[in-house]
Structure formats: structure tokens, C-alpha cells
Amino acid sequence: MKITFIGATHEVTGSCYYLEAAGRKFLVDCGMQQGPDDFENVEIPVNPGELDFVLLTHAHMDHSGNLPAIYAKGFQGPVYATEATCHLCDIMLRDSAHIQMFEAEWRNRKARRQGKPEFVPAYTMEDAMGVIRNFVPCPYEKVITPAEGISVRFVDAGHLLGSSSIELTVTEGNTERRIVFSGDIGNSNQPLIKDPTYLHHADYVIMESTYGDRSHGERPDYVQILSEIIQRTFDRGGNLVIPSFAVGRTQEMLYFIRQIKAEDRVKGHGNFKVYVDSPLANEATTIFREHMYDCFDEEAVDLIRQGVNPLSFPGLRTSVTSDDSKAINFDEDCKVIISASGMCDAGRIKHHLKHNLWNKNNTILFVGYQAIGTLGRALLEGASEVKLFGEEVYVAAEICQMRGISGHADVNGLLDWIGAYEEKPKKVFVTHGDDEVTEIFARRLREEKGLDAVAPFSGTEFDLAADVCTYESRGVRKAKSTSSFKAGKAARAFEKLVAMGQRLMSVIRKNEGCPNKDLEKFSREIQSLCDKWDRTDI
């Protein structure tokens, strides 16, 4: 009964935990590294083809984004997640694959001209579609049994539509352990979705700490703030451009704007238009509507009972094709443009910034966290010029930020969540936070809550049955790479072949004890493959 910490250790993204329990090998989350990447992450200690299943807390890429990558290396097992998470991953993983393949095509055109190695995406659309087919939707609160001796319950984490904390109960002989993975704990009183559900019993807790060192402060009146920004922007004849995360934040903005329009808070500008220019955001909004009754909070459900769609209003226009997107910039009326990505590092938002940043009448409103090194962060920090599509663009528009709006609980919310446990867990592992933040929050849990709390580095192994750390990693900082290109296609193809070979060995071991005639047939098939592909004569 062992857990190995793989990702999101002393870092905010890339959540991944490997467990061996009740004779099974499985992951909780398999996330993609996004933004700053300061520490080396160990590899999953077994070939992906040997994994029996994956448990997924929610659909954000830093928790789900590497699922197609392990599929490409042989993972064929089920992925258990809530129903809404399954539906969101269907669009988000396909979108991720599309972006990576598009980026690879763009980079390779440039690389060929410069004689550089080929850039290869982490996975393809085929890989994304393959793993999506293996998703298994699970209702909130219902206990499922993915294997003998292992039971799982998904409870609402209040972070994103379908997000969950995972309560895992493992039995080996006479030993039973309850392990809780917090996932991303939601901020209380968010629009649309429910508040986090507290759990009360656990032997071990693996807990996020994104905002483990700070408070969001008093909750602002978002509707009032947004109304004032729209009013003053339109009064001077400008556009309001909102870089927004396609899944979650965009739907919150629509929720606020519906209320603004219903209460006629913006005066003198009639039925102003609101463009949502993101195919992913538009698909996500459809999924939000499909899960109104199982995921929305009471306030949103009350609107639905009154016949009001909380995500729709007069003047709302969706943009799907690139021609639709381009046409927005020829609309001379004052308007709100909501577009992805939320940090301005990719997608259609960059085109809207190019067309709007230079005009002092316009406003750029940031409604989410802007990581260091992103275009959004540069604008917030006062950049006077930015480079877009090879062109220097002067920044004259008003740059503002809606503070306090976050899908993550702040430090007080995190303390409330862990404080709900009726008995102290044996140990709390603090993850999913910046390097210093994980240590600060773990220390606070020790000093204020009397908990045995640690912030493990990637590679740390812990025996959950014996309650002992079997290997403590010290963390290895990454050396700065001098090349922006990944390994070539041949290297990636060979890596995949080796992974398939390791999976074949796993399958062979599982066939021990089968009838001799079946083993003989299996041997002949392997021999045929070897004869076909043996290259020793070349």
C-alpha cells in the first residue's frame, strides 16, 4: 500500500500521484505541466501499459492533460471521473491535441527553413480520442469499486463544473486505509456552482495549497464592478476585451452580464452586444447547461425554475469559425469581447488584443490569474509595447483587473476545509502550490492545527499501511534548457515502441497459467512479429 508523488510537488501544476494498493497499480490525476517548471518530476515508476486505471479529480489540463500521453504509451484502462468531468474532458483533451498539433506544424515550417530538428507534440488527436473512449462517468457520492479491495467516492469540490475530491478506501488483509485527495478546493460563494463539500474522516490527506499563503479578502461586488467598467468604456466609445479561461471563468462572466442586462445597470447603450469568441468556451457553455440540475447552486437553479437561462441573454453572440472571429473587429459598435486564452498566451484573444490595445478608448479586463512570463502578466505590470504576430503594438487601452475572483479557496477556505475533519489524519501531504507556499502552508497546519503536515518533492514514496516514508526526495531544480525543440519524431516513435515492448512483457506475465495451446499460439504470434521486424541483417 504505497503512494509515490509524481507532479504538482512544490509546483502549482502537473498533478499526478501513483499508487500501488490491493494488488493494483493506478494514478490519481495525470496532469500537464503549465507555466513555470522549476523542479524535475520523476517518471511514473511503471510502464503506462501496466496501470490498471486512473481516478481523475477534474477536467483542467493541469490534472487531466497528460492522459492522452500515457495512452500513447500503452495505457488502456478506464478513467473514472464525474459525469460532468467526462463531458468536459471530451472537448478539452481534443482541444489540447488540436493546439499541440497546430503548434507543431507551425514550428516545423520554421524549423525546416532553419535546418533545426523537428518539433513533436506530446500527443495526437488519435491519442486524445483513444483515451476519451475509456472514460467512465460516476455520479457524485455513489461508492464505486474499480477493483477488489478498492472503493472510491467522488464528492463535490466546488472548483469547476464536475470537480471533485476523491475519497479512496483501500483494504489489504486486515489493514484498511482511507486516503482523501482534495483535488482543487473551490472558493465559497462562486457563481453557478456549489460550495465545496467537506469530508470528515481520513487516515491520509493529499491537499492542494494554491493560495496557502494569502487571503482573497472580502468578496467584491463583481456585478457592480463589471457594470462600472462596461459603462465607462462604452461612454468613451470603446470596446471591453476580456481574456478569459474558456471553461469556468467564461461562464461566470456570462452569468454576471445576464444580471447586468436584466437589471439595466449599463445606461445609454441599449442592448449592447457580447461576443464569446472561443469554440471551446461555446462547447463548454453547452455542457454547463446540460449539468444545471446536478452541479449548479441553489441561486442558479432558482433562476432556471423561473424560466431564466442563467447563461444567456439578448445580445449574446457566439463565434465559431475564424471568419466569425475576424468579423468582430469590423463591428464598429461598442461591445464586450470574451475570448481565450485567459493569460493571452495563445488563441484568438491575441488577435483581439492586436486590434484593441492601441486605442485609448478600449479596456482590457483580466478576470483570472496571470502567470509570470505570460503576455497577460506583462500587460498587468505596465508594458508600454507588446509583440503580437511579429508586430510591435503600442499599449494605450485601459488595463484593469477584477481582483478576488478565483476558482480556488484562499488560505482561510483551505483551513476551513481541513478543519472539518473530526479526527486528525495521520498525515497531511501538501501539494499543488508554489515552492515556498507549500512549505508555508504545511508549517501553518503543524503550528495552528497540530497536524503532521509535510510538503513532499517529486519522487517521495510513502508506505500507507506502515505509516512510514520509504524514500524522501530532496527535489531537483531544473537546469535551464538551451533548446526550444523537443526530441525528434524518430526518438518519440522509438520511445513509444519501447513502451509497447514493456507492455507486452506485462501481458505475458498475466498469461501465466493459461492453457498450453493458448500460450503456444501467443508465442507463434510474437515470433512472427520478431521475424518480420528483426533488423540485424540490415
QUIWOHU-V419662 format. One line per field, one symbol per residue. burial: + if it has 9 or more other ideal C-beta (glycine too) atoms within 8 Angstrom, else -. A space follows every 10 residues. Layout:
burial: ???
This chain:
burial: ++++++++++ +++++++++- ++-+++++++ +++++---+- ++-+--++++ ++++++++++ ++++++++++ +++++-++++ ++++++++++ ++++++++++ +-++--++-+ +-------++ +-+++-++++ ++-+++-+++ ---+-++-++ -+++++++++ ++++++++++ ++----++++ ++++++++-+ +++++++-+- -+-+++++++ ++---+---+ -++++++-++ ++++---+++ ++++++++++ ++++++++++ +---++---- -+++++++-+ +++++-+++- ++--+++--+ +-++-----+ +-+-++--+- ---+++++-- ---+++++++ ++++---+++ ++++-++-+- ++++++++-+ +--+++++++ -----+-+-- --+-+-+-++ -+-+++++++ +-++++++-+ +---+-++++ +++-+-++++ ++++++--+- ++++++++++ ++++------ --+-+--+-- ----+----- ++--++--++ -+++-+++-- +------++- -+---+---- --------
